[in-house]
Amino acid sequence: MFARNSFLGHPYPEIKMGFKGAKTVLHKECESLGLTFTELMIFIERNPYAMSRKVIKAFSVYKKEMYTS
């Protein structure tokens, strides 16, 4: 029922995501909200609790990949 790391106090499984998957998640979120990519990035930074865990993970993967290269 729960992921293997649930015994560590984490009720949700860890979301593993690569850069391409992160871009896909973010672009689908843009389409569903009717925002541009830049508007979505600003919205997530200002209102992180309004997004799902998957979108937040995609945002962090995207930022890490884009700003650490």
Long-range contacts (C-beta under 8 A, 24 or more apart in sequence): 12-53, 15-53, 15-54, 15-57, 17-54, 17-57, 17-58, 17-61, 18-61, 19-61, 19-62, 19-65, 21-58, 21-61, 22-57, 22-58, 22-59, 22-61, 22-62, 22-65, 23-58, 23-62, 25-54, 25-55, 25-58, 26-55, 26-58, 26-59, 26-62, 29-55, 29-58
